[in-house]
């Protein structure tokens, strides 16, 4: 969540799941923030539904769970967390209580490793006696 300008915010959702594609999610703002409009979306489609932001798309999974995969960015307007100036000091309030709920995912038909292949085969199965590691059936002796 990023403040862009007075009353304008940006939510950046990155897929870090080991399951697969994120197809649909809802972001529910904290009780002290009222979303007034979704102004733009990159990487999917989002709309305001019952005070929450509901998004659909195909946010791709990561190559490994050690990094993020695809992302969906939504810019929206809201009121309720405007800064307050008291005695010449401006205070910006943070968000507490917002949450994101994933409604739909598409699993990938392969294992998403927790480390990149350059990490000495950390997530590879151990080769059986006499087995050789191949591109089709990789394994490690370590």
Short mmCIF file of the C-alpha atoms (twelve columns), coordinates in Angstrom:
data_MODEL
# 
_entry.id   MODEL 
# 
loop_
_atom_site.group_PDB 
_atom_site.id 
_atom_site.type_symbol 
_atom_site.label_atom_id 
_atom_site.label_alt_id 
_atom_site.label_comp_id 
_atom_site.label_asym_id 
_atom_site.label_seq_id 
_atom_site.Cartn_x 
_atom_site.Cartn_y 
_atom_site.Cartn_z 
_atom_site.pdbx_PDB_model_num 
ATOM 1   C CA . UNK A 1   0.000   0.000   0.000   1 
ATOM 2   C CA . UNK A 2   1.421   3.379   -1.037  1 
ATOM 3   C CA . UNK A 3   0.207   6.918   -0.605  1 
ATOM 4   C CA . UNK A 4   0.339   8.648   -4.027  1 
ATOM 5   C CA . UNK A 5   -1.137  12.071  -3.264  1 
ATOM 6   C CA . UNK A 6   -3.854  13.459  -0.978  1 
ATOM 7   C CA . UNK A 7   -6.758  11.019  -1.191  1 
ATOM 8   C CA . UNK A 8   -5.026  8.779   -3.783  1 
ATOM 9   C CA . UNK A 9   -3.518  5.401   -2.889  1 
ATOM 10  C CA . UNK A 10  -1.931  2.495   -4.728  1 
ATOM 11  C CA . UNK A 11  -2.201  -1.174  -3.809  1 
ATOM 12  C CA . UNK A 12  0.497   -3.455  -5.254  1 
ATOM 13  C CA . UNK A 13  -0.326  -7.173  -4.994  1 
ATOM 14  C CA . UNK A 14  2.523   -9.565  -5.845  1 
ATOM 15  C CA . UNK A 15  2.093   -13.320 -6.177  1 
ATOM 16  C CA . UNK A 16  4.420   -15.139 -3.753  1 
ATOM 17  C CA . UNK A 17  2.357   -18.330 -3.657  1 
ATOM 18  C CA . UNK A 18  3.727   -21.797 -4.212  1 
ATOM 19  C CA . UNK A 19  0.343   -22.853 -5.623  1 
ATOM 20  C CA . UNK A 20  -0.062  -21.023 -8.927  1 
ATOM 21  C CA . UNK A 21  -1.901  -18.142 -10.568 1 
ATOM 22  C CA . UNK A 22  -4.050  -15.732 -8.562  1 
ATOM 23  C CA . UNK A 23  -7.287  -15.250 -10.523 1 
ATOM 24  C CA . UNK A 24  -9.443  -13.286 -8.096  1 
ATOM 25  C CA . UNK A 25  -9.000  -11.471 -4.797  1 
ATOM 26  C CA . UNK A 26  -10.659 -8.847  -2.635  1 
ATOM 27  C CA . UNK A 27  -8.863  -6.164  -0.650  1 
ATOM 28  C CA . UNK A 28  -10.850 -4.943  2.340   1 
ATOM 29  C CA . UNK A 29  -9.756  -1.534  3.654   1 
ATOM 30  C CA . UNK A 30  -9.490  -0.721  7.356   1 
ATOM 31  C CA . UNK A 31  -12.658 0.596   9.018   1 
ATOM 32  C CA . UNK A 32  -11.329 4.183   9.089   1 
ATOM 33  C CA . UNK A 33  -10.778 4.310   5.287   1 
ATOM 34  C CA . UNK A 34  -13.612 4.657   2.771   1 
ATOM 35  C CA . UNK A 35  -12.663 3.786   -0.809  1 
ATOM 36  C CA . UNK A 36  -14.511 6.166   -3.142  1 
ATOM 37  C CA . UNK A 37  -13.375 4.938   -6.595  1 
ATOM 38  C CA . UNK A 38  -10.968 2.660   -8.431  1 
ATOM 39  C CA . UNK A 39  -9.152  4.940   -10.893 1 
ATOM 40  C CA . UNK A 40  -6.792  2.545   -12.710 1 
ATOM 41  C CA . UNK A 41  -5.564  -1.038  -12.766 1 
ATOM 42  C CA . UNK A 42  -2.455  -2.653  -14.260 1 
ATOM 43  C CA . UNK A 43  -2.283  -6.432  -14.634 1 
ATOM 44  C CA . UNK A 44  -5.991  -7.164  -14.274 1 
ATOM 45  C CA . UNK A 45  -9.371  -5.551  -13.706 1 
ATOM 46  C CA . UNK A 46  -10.562 -4.104  -10.398 1 
ATOM 47  C CA . UNK A 47  -13.797 -2.517  -9.239  1 
ATOM 48  C CA . UNK A 48  -15.346 -1.204  -6.071  1 
ATOM 49  C CA . UNK A 49  -17.774 -3.743  -4.592  1 
ATOM 50  C CA . UNK A 50  -19.497 -3.016  -1.286  1 
ATOM 51  C CA . UNK A 51  -16.687 -0.781  -0.022  1 
ATOM 52  C CA . UNK A 52  -13.938 -3.276  -0.901  1 
ATOM 53  C CA . UNK A 53  -11.775 -3.559  -4.017  1 
ATOM 54  C CA . UNK A 54  -12.418 -6.749  -5.983  1 
ATOM 55  C CA . UNK A 55  -9.902  -7.743  -8.651  1 
ATOM 56  C CA . UNK A 56  -9.706  -10.390 -11.367 1 
ATOM 57  C CA . UNK A 57  -6.818  -11.251 -13.614 1 
ATOM 58  C CA . UNK A 58  -4.089  -13.824 -14.010 1 
ATOM 59  C CA . UNK A 59  -1.276  -12.875 -11.637 1 
ATOM 60  C CA . UNK A 60  1.506   -15.307 -12.487 1 
ATOM 61  C CA . UNK A 61  3.282   -17.403 -9.847  1 
ATOM 62  C CA . UNK A 62  6.940   -16.870 -8.975  1 
ATOM 63  C CA . UNK A 63  9.802   -18.943 -10.415 1 
ATOM 64  C CA . UNK A 64  10.607  -19.776 -6.799  1 
ATOM 65  C CA . UNK A 65  8.987   -18.857 -3.482  1 
ATOM 66  C CA . UNK A 66  12.171  -16.927 -2.682  1 
ATOM 67  C CA . UNK A 67  10.915  -14.061 -4.865  1 
ATOM 68  C CA . UNK A 68  7.678   -12.541 -6.135  1 
ATOM 69  C CA . UNK A 69  6.009   -13.492 -9.386  1 
ATOM 70  C CA . UNK A 70  3.538   -11.339 -11.286 1 
ATOM 71  C CA . UNK A 71  1.809   -8.319  -9.855  1 
ATOM 72  C CA . UNK A 72  -1.443  -6.418  -10.074 1 
ATOM 73  C CA . UNK A 73  -1.424  -2.706  -9.250  1 
ATOM 74  C CA . UNK A 74  -4.616  -0.802  -8.485  1 
ATOM 75  C CA . UNK A 75  -4.861  2.936   -7.897  1 
ATOM 76  C CA . UNK A 76  -7.866  4.245   -5.998  1 
ATOM 77  C CA . UNK A 77  -9.247  7.275   -4.215  1 
ATOM 78  C CA . UNK A 78  -10.311 7.156   -0.582  1 
ATOM 79  C CA . UNK A 79  -11.103 9.324   2.402   1 
ATOM 80  C CA . UNK A 80  -10.604 8.899   6.109   1 
ATOM 81  C CA . UNK A 81  -6.828  8.864   6.524   1 
ATOM 82  C CA . UNK A 82  -6.132  12.458  5.563   1 
ATOM 83  C CA . UNK A 83  -3.123  13.971  7.325   1 
ATOM 84  C CA . UNK A 84  -3.776  16.267  10.256  1 
ATOM 85  C CA . UNK A 85  -1.769  19.395  11.038  1 
ATOM 86  C CA . UNK A 86  -1.646  20.283  14.712  1 
ATOM 87  C CA . UNK A 87  0.574   23.141  15.950  1 
ATOM 88  C CA . UNK A 88  2.335   23.210  12.569  1 
ATOM 89  C CA . UNK A 89  3.173   19.502  12.609  1 
ATOM 90  C CA . UNK A 90  1.632   17.308  9.912   1 
ATOM 91  C CA . UNK A 91  0.889   13.726  10.902  1 
ATOM 92  C CA . UNK A 92  0.151   10.919  8.427   1 
ATOM 93  C CA . UNK A 93  -1.708  7.956   9.839   1 
ATOM 94  C CA . UNK A 94  -0.888  4.369   8.887   1 
ATOM 95  C CA . UNK A 95  -3.333  1.619   8.018   1 
ATOM 96  C CA . UNK A 96  -4.259  -1.053  10.508  1 
ATOM 97  C CA . UNK A 97  -6.839  -3.742  9.868   1 
ATOM 98  C CA . UNK A 98  -6.843  -3.967  6.059   1 
ATOM 99  C CA . UNK A 99  -6.633  -7.460  4.595   1 
ATOM 100 C CA . UNK A 100 -6.495  -9.267  1.262   1 
ATOM 101 C CA . UNK A 101 -8.544  -12.390 0.648   1 
ATOM 102 C CA . UNK A 102 -7.802  -14.640 -2.317  1 
ATOM 103 C CA . UNK A 103 -11.003 -16.083 -3.789  1 
ATOM 104 C CA . UNK A 104 -9.696  -18.069 -6.749  1 
ATOM 105 C CA . UNK A 105 -6.391  -19.568 -7.886  1 
ATOM 106 C CA . UNK A 106 -5.304  -21.852 -10.698 1 
ATOM 107 C CA . UNK A 107 -2.721  -24.416 -9.512  1 
ATOM 108 C CA . UNK A 108 0.259   -25.061 -11.749 1 
ATOM 109 C CA . UNK A 109 1.032   -28.694 -12.693 1 
ATOM 110 C CA . UNK A 110 4.584   -28.468 -11.355 1 
ATOM 111 C CA . UNK A 111 6.433   -27.809 -8.110  1 
ATOM 112 C CA . UNK A 112 7.397   -24.192 -7.461  1 
ATOM 113 C CA . UNK A 113 10.769  -24.497 -5.698  1 
ATOM 114 C CA . UNK A 114 11.857  -22.481 -2.679  1 
ATOM 115 C CA . UNK A 115 15.249  -21.704 -4.259  1 
ATOM 116 C CA . UNK A 116 16.481  -20.955 -7.758  1 
ATOM 117 C CA . UNK A 117 18.196  -23.821 -9.653  1 
ATOM 118 C CA . UNK A 118 21.564  -22.088 -9.245  1 
ATOM 119 C CA . UNK A 119 21.355  -22.888 -5.520  1 
ATOM 120 C CA . UNK A 120 22.985  -26.336 -5.979  1 
ATOM 121 C CA . UNK A 121 19.759  -28.279 -6.395  1 
ATOM 122 C CA . UNK A 122 18.358  -27.454 -2.965  1 
ATOM 123 C CA . UNK A 123 14.803  -28.529 -3.871  1 
ATOM 124 C CA . UNK A 124 15.702  -31.497 -6.076  1 
ATOM 125 C CA . UNK A 125 15.059  -35.068 -4.943  1 
ATOM 126 C CA . UNK A 126 18.104  -37.181 -4.115  1 
ATOM 127 C CA . UNK A 127 19.184  -39.415 -7.009  1 
ATOM 128 C CA . UNK A 128 18.489  -43.102 -6.472  1 
ATOM 129 C CA . UNK A 129 21.359  -45.568 -6.738  1 
ATOM 130 C CA . UNK A 130 22.475  -45.629 -10.392 1 
ATOM 131 C CA . UNK A 131 20.159  -42.758 -11.381 1 
ATOM 132 C CA . UNK A 132 21.595  -39.907 -13.415 1 
ATOM 133 C CA . UNK A 133 20.169  -36.395 -13.277 1 
ATOM 134 C CA . UNK A 134 18.584  -35.387 -16.581 1 
ATOM 135 C CA . UNK A 135 16.662  -32.338 -17.717 1 
ATOM 136 C CA . UNK A 136 13.453  -34.397 -17.761 1 
ATOM 137 C CA . UNK A 137 14.116  -35.998 -14.325 1 
ATOM 138 C CA . UNK A 138 16.511  -33.821 -12.337 1 
ATOM 139 C CA . UNK A 139 17.941  -35.035 -9.050  1 
ATOM 140 C CA . UNK A 140 20.917  -34.291 -6.831  1 
ATOM 141 C CA . UNK A 141 23.570  -36.348 -5.082  1 
ATOM 142 C CA . UNK A 142 24.106  -33.685 -2.418  1 
# 
